[in-house]
Amino acid sequence: MRLRGKGREDAPAHEAGTDAETDGGPPDSHLESSAGTTGGASAAPEQGAEAEEDQQPAKEEGRAAKREERGARKEKKEQRKEEAEGRRRKGKEAAQKVKAGSDAVRSRIASVVWLLAVVAALILAFGALLTAMNAANQQNDIVAFITDSADTLAGPLGNLFEFSDQDRDAARTKRVLVNWGIAAIVYLVVGKVLDRIIRP
């Protein structure tokens, strides 16, 4: 009987010890583990924030380098454009200078051609006038030079028309006036056409 009572008395003590063990030991370890986990979890974001802060200067440097590269590329493109425009301007200026020089030469040539045509027409006109004037001394050197030059300038046109008259001087005068007059007109027309063609 005593054994049973003692066993019953020991049983609550054992249960109390078990409860003490369960209430004392394991809960403390569980709290420590949970506290460690919480501390580690709170430390991880802090480390990530620090890493991000450390990476920000590098990112800014990279962005600045990219901006500098873009600026350098733009400057190179602008320089190339300016160089191309400068070359085009130089080419245009050179072409304009060459054209201006050629135009000046052509204008001078046209003026010379027109002047020669006018001189030839004047010589023919004066020669015809001196031939028609009976008062002109045909033996004079100046008169002879003008009439001979006019006859040479008339060329094939000098015999374009022939007049038959009893008076040879009258027939010659008519021939000279008509033929040399036509030759003078031809010289003026041809000279003007050449002047228009040659002149820029």
C-alpha positions as CSV (number, residue, x, y, z in Angstrom):
1,M,0.0,0.0,0.0
2,R,2.8,2.4,0.7
3,L,4.4,1.6,-2.5
4,R,1.4,2.6,-4.4
5,G,1.1,5.8,-2.5
6,K,4.7,6.6,-2.9
7,G,4.5,5.9,-6.6
8,R,1.6,8.3,-6.8
9,E,3.5,10.9,-4.9
10,D,6.5,10.5,-7.1
11,A,4.4,10.7,-10.3
12,P,3.4,14.3,-9.7
13,A,7.0,15.2,-8.9
14,H,8.2,13.5,-12.1
15,E,5.5,15.3,-14.1
16,A,6.5,18.6,-12.4
17,G,10.1,18.0,-13.4
18,T,9.1,17.2,-16.9
19,D,7.0,20.3,-17.0
20,A,9.9,22.2,-15.6
21,E,12.2,20.8,-18.2
22,T,9.7,21.5,-21.0
23,D,9.1,25.0,-19.6
24,G,12.7,25.8,-18.9
25,G,15.1,24.3,-21.5
26,P,13.6,24.1,-24.9
27,P,11.7,27.4,-24.9
28,D,14.9,29.3,-24.3
29,S,16.7,27.6,-27.2
30,H,13.6,28.3,-29.5
31,L,13.6,32.0,-28.5
32,E,17.4,32.2,-29.2
33,S,17.0,30.6,-32.6
34,S,14.1,32.9,-33.5
35,A,16.0,35.9,-32.2
36,G,19.0,34.9,-34.4
37,T,16.8,34.5,-37.4
38,T,15.2,37.8,-36.9
39,G,18.5,39.5,-36.4
40,G,19.9,37.9,-39.6
41,A,16.8,39.0,-41.5
42,S,17.1,42.5,-40.4
43,A,20.9,42.6,-41.1
44,A,20.4,41.4,-44.7
45,P,18.5,44.5,-46.0
46,E,21.1,46.8,-44.3
47,Q,23.9,45.0,-46.2
48,G,21.9,45.2,-49.5
49,A,21.3,49.0,-48.9
50,E,25.1,49.5,-48.2
51,A,25.9,47.5,-51.4
52,E,23.5,49.6,-53.4
53,E,25.0,52.8,-52.0
54,D,28.5,51.5,-52.9
55,Q,27.3,50.7,-56.4
56,Q,25.7,54.1,-57.0
57,P,29.0,56.0,-57.6
58,A,30.1,53.4,-60.1
59,K,26.7,53.7,-61.9
60,E,27.1,57.5,-61.9
61,E,30.6,57.2,-63.3
62,G,29.3,54.8,-66.0
63,R,26.6,57.2,-66.9
64,A,29.0,60.1,-67.0
65,A,31.3,58.1,-69.3
66,K,28.5,57.3,-71.6
67,R,27.5,60.9,-71.7
68,E,31.0,61.9,-72.5
69,E,31.2,59.3,-75.3
70,R,27.9,60.6,-76.8
71,G,29.2,64.1,-76.6
72,A,32.4,63.1,-78.3
73,R,30.5,61.3,-81.0
74,K,28.3,64.3,-81.6
75,E,31.3,66.6,-81.7
76,K,33.0,64.3,-84.3
77,K,29.9,64.3,-86.4
78,E,29.7,68.0,-86.3
79,Q,33.3,68.4,-87.2
80,R,32.9,66.0,-90.1
81,K,29.8,68.0,-91.3
82,E,31.7,71.2,-91.0
83,E,34.7,69.8,-92.9
84,A,32.4,68.5,-95.6
85,E,30.7,71.8,-95.9
86,G,34.0,73.6,-96.0
87,R,35.1,71.3,-98.8
88,R,31.9,72.0,-100.7
89,R,32.3,75.7,-100.3
90,K,35.9,75.6,-101.4
91,G,34.8,73.5,-104.4
92,K,32.0,75.9,-105.3
93,E,34.3,78.9,-104.8
94,A,37.0,77.3,-107.1
95,A,34.3,76.5,-109.7
96,Q,33.0,80.0,-109.5
97,K,36.5,81.5,-109.9
98,V,37.1,79.2,-112.9
99,K,33.8,80.1,-114.4
100,A,34.4,83.8,-113.8
101,G,37.8,83.6,-115.5
102,S,36.4,81.7,-118.5
103,D,33.5,84.1,-118.8
104,A,35.9,87.0,-118.8
105,V,38.0,85.4,-121.5
106,R,35.0,84.6,-123.6
107,S,33.7,88.2,-123.2
108,R,37.0,89.6,-124.4
109,I,37.1,87.2,-127.4
110,A,33.5,88.1,-128.3
111,S,34.4,91.8,-128.1
112,V,37.4,91.3,-130.3
113,V,35.4,89.4,-132.9
114,W,32.7,92.0,-133.0
115,L,35.3,94.8,-133.2
116,L,37.0,93.1,-136.2
117,A,33.6,92.7,-137.9
118,V,32.9,96.4,-137.4
119,V,36.3,97.4,-138.7
120,A,35.9,95.2,-141.8
121,A,32.4,96.7,-142.4
122,L,33.8,100.2,-142.0
123,I,36.7,99.5,-144.4
124,L,34.2,98.2,-147.0
125,A,32.0,101.2,-146.5
126,F,34.8,103.7,-146.8
127,G,36.2,101.9,-149.8
128,A,32.9,102.0,-151.6
129,L,32.5,105.6,-150.7
130,L,35.9,106.6,-152.1
131,T,35.3,104.6,-155.2
132,A,32.0,106.3,-155.8
133,M,33.5,109.7,-155.3
134,N,35.1,110.9,-158.5
135,A,36.9,113.6,-156.6
136,A,38.9,111.0,-154.6
137,N,42.5,110.6,-155.9
138,Q,42.8,106.9,-156.6
139,Q,46.6,107.3,-156.8
140,N,46.8,108.4,-153.1
141,D,48.4,105.8,-150.8
142,I,45.7,106.0,-148.2
143,V,42.9,105.8,-150.8
144,A,44.7,102.9,-152.6
145,F,45.2,101.1,-149.2
146,I,41.5,101.4,-148.2
147,T,40.2,100.3,-151.6
148,D,42.6,97.4,-151.9
149,S,41.8,96.3,-148.4
150,A,38.0,96.5,-149.1
151,D,38.5,94.5,-152.3
152,T,40.4,91.8,-150.3
153,L,37.7,91.8,-147.5
154,A,34.9,91.5,-150.0
155,G,36.4,88.3,-151.3
156,P,34.0,86.2,-153.4
157,L,31.2,88.7,-152.6
158,G,33.1,91.4,-154.6
159,N,32.0,89.8,-157.9
160,L,28.5,88.8,-156.7
161,F,26.8,91.2,-159.1
162,E,28.1,92.5,-162.4
163,F,26.8,95.6,-164.2
164,S,27.2,96.3,-167.9
165,D,27.4,99.9,-168.8
166,Q,28.9,101.9,-171.6
167,D,30.8,103.9,-169.0
168,R,33.2,101.5,-167.3
169,D,33.7,103.8,-164.3
170,A,29.9,103.9,-163.7
171,A,29.6,100.2,-164.0
172,R,32.6,99.7,-161.6
173,T,31.0,102.2,-159.1
174,K,27.7,100.3,-159.2
175,R,29.5,97.0,-158.7
176,V,31.5,98.2,-155.8
177,L,28.6,99.9,-154.0
178,V,26.4,96.9,-154.3
179,N,28.9,94.1,-153.7
180,W,30.9,95.8,-151.0
181,G,27.8,97.0,-149.3
182,I,26.5,93.4,-149.1
183,A,29.9,92.2,-147.8
184,A,29.8,94.9,-145.0
185,I,26.3,93.7,-144.0
186,V,27.4,90.1,-144.0
187,Y,30.4,91.0,-141.8
188,L,28.2,92.8,-139.3
189,V,25.6,89.9,-139.2
190,V,28.3,87.2,-138.8
191,G,30.2,89.2,-136.2
192,K,27.0,89.8,-134.1
193,V,26.1,86.1,-134.3
194,L,29.6,85.1,-133.2
195,D,29.5,87.6,-130.4
196,R,26.2,86.2,-129.1
197,I,27.6,82.6,-129.3
198,I,30.9,83.3,-127.7
199,R,29.8,85.8,-125.1
200,P,28.6,84.0,-121.8
